[in-house]
C-alpha cells in the first residue's frame, strides 16, 4: 500500500487510522499480551516503531495476521465454526 499526504492534517488522519498501539492490536486480534509478544518474537508481526512502554503497528499488517489466523483456525479447528 502506498501512502501520500499533502499536509499535516492528512498525516494526522493517516496515523490515526493506520497505526495501532499494542493495546489496540490485542483488542483487534482478540489475543493476550503474551500471545502478541510471541508473534513479535517469532517475526510474525513486526512493529513499525518501538517506544519505551509501547510498540506501534501498521493496520495493514494486523489485518493480514487476522486473515492468516482465520485460515489456520479453519484448517486446524473446523469443528469450532
PAPA-310014 format. One record per residue (C-alpha): residue in one letter; x, y, z. Coordinates in steps of 0.1 Angstrom, whole numbers, plus 5000, padded with zeros to 4 digits. Layout:
[node 'a',[X,Y,Z]];
...
This chain:
[node 'x',[5000,5000,5000]];
[node 'x',[5012,5035,4992]];
[node 'x',[5006,5064,5014]];
[node 'x',[5006,5100,5003]];
[node 'x',[4999,5130,5024]];
[node 'x',[4998,5166,5013]];
[node 'x',[4997,5184,5047]];
[node 'x',[4998,5179,5084]];
[node 'x',[4961,5173,5088]];
[node 'x',[4962,5144,5063]];
[node 'x',[4992,5130,5080]];
[node 'x',[4974,5131,5114]];
[node 'x',[4944,5113,5099]];
[node 'x',[4966,5087,5083]];
[node 'x',[4984,5079,5115]];
[node 'x',[4952,5078,5135]];
[node 'x',[4936,5054,5110]];
[node 'x',[4966,5032,5100]];
[node 'x',[4988,5030,5131]];
[node 'x',[4978,5008,5161]];
[node 'x',[4992,5006,5196]];
[node 'x',[4998,4973,5214]];
[node 'x',[4965,4976,5233]];
[node 'x',[4946,4982,5200]];
[node 'x',[4963,4952,5184]];
[node 'x',[4954,4930,5213]];
[node 'x',[4918,4940,5211]];
[node 'x',[4917,4937,5173]];
[node 'x',[4932,4902,5172]];
[node 'x',[4915,4891,5204]];
[node 'x',[4947,4877,5219]];
[node 'x',[4966,4882,5251]];
[node 'x',[4997,4904,5255]];
[node 'x',[5018,4873,5259]];
[node 'x',[5005,4859,5226]];
[node 'x',[5013,4893,5209]];
[node 'x',[5048,4892,5223]];
[node 'x',[5052,4857,5210]];
[node 'x',[5041,4868,5175]];
[node 'x',[5066,4896,5176]];
[node 'x',[5094,4874,5189]];
[node 'x',[5088,4848,5161]];
[node 'x',[5087,4875,5134]];
[node 'x',[5050,4870,5126]];
[node 'x',[5043,4907,5134]];
[node 'x',[5068,4935,5132]];
[node 'x',[5063,4968,5150]];
[node 'x',[5070,4999,5129]];
[node 'x',[5082,5017,5160]];
[node 'x',[5092,5006,5195]];
[node 'x',[5087,5031,5223]];
[node 'x',[5099,5028,5259]];
[node 'x',[5065,5013,5270]];
[node 'x',[5047,5005,5238]];
[node 'x',[5050,4994,5202]];
[node 'x',[5032,5007,5171]];
[node 'x',[5020,4985,5143]];
[node 'x',[5006,4991,5108]];
[node 'x',[4969,4982,5105]];
[node 'x',[4976,4965,5072]];
[node 'x',[4999,4940,5090]];
[node 'x',[4973,4934,5116]];
[node 'x',[4946,4927,5090]];
[node 'x',[4969,4903,5073]];
[node 'x',[4976,4885,5105]];
[node 'x',[4938,4883,5113]];
[node 'x',[4932,4867,5079]];
[node 'x',[4961,4842,5084]];
[node 'x',[4946,4833,5119]];
[node 'x',[4912,4827,5103]];
[node 'x',[4927,4803,5077]];
[node 'x',[4946,4784,5104]];
[node 'x',[4915,4781,5125]];
[node 'x',[4895,4768,5096]];
[node 'x',[4923,4743,5087]];
[node 'x',[4931,4730,5122]];
[node 'x',[4898,4736,5141]];
[node 'x',[4870,4732,5116]];
[node 'x',[4846,4720,5143]];
[node 'x',[4847,4754,5161]];
[node 'x',[4825,4770,5135]];
